[in-house]
Amino acid sequence: MLFPLLFASICFASWLALPAHTLLYAAMNTSLNAAMLLLIELILFLVLLYSAAYMMADAHLVSFFALLNAFAASMLLLIIADS
């Protein structure tokens, strides 16, 4: 097997505790998550590099990169989030 399946779940805090279910802030660390993180970060780097040259003379450069980085952070959080 090229990537052995390793599993670790890290619980940061309890968000909401109900009698039937508890919602947690948690992150999951597996080899699939690590591979997807590398792939997504590579794609994000290429998009940021291309858009830096493309948006050089735009008046809304700062807001564009703020929103693009917020989108990138949300994608990375979706990958590492525990179900």
Stockholm file with secondary structure:
# STOCKHOLM 1.0

chainA/1-83         MLFPLLFASICFASWLALPAHTLLYAAMNTSLNAAMLLLIELILFLVLLYSAAYMMADAHLVSFFALLNAFAASMLLLIIADS
#=GR chainA/1-83 SS CCSCCCEEEEEEEEEEECSSCEEEEEEEEEHHHHHHHHHHHHHHHHHHHHHHHHTTTCTTHHHHHHHHHHHHHHHHHHHHBCC
#=GC SS_cons        CCSCCCEEEEEEEEEEECSSCEEEEEEEEEHHHHHHHHHHHHHHHHHHHHHHHHTTTCTTHHHHHHHHHHHHHHHHHHHHBCC
//
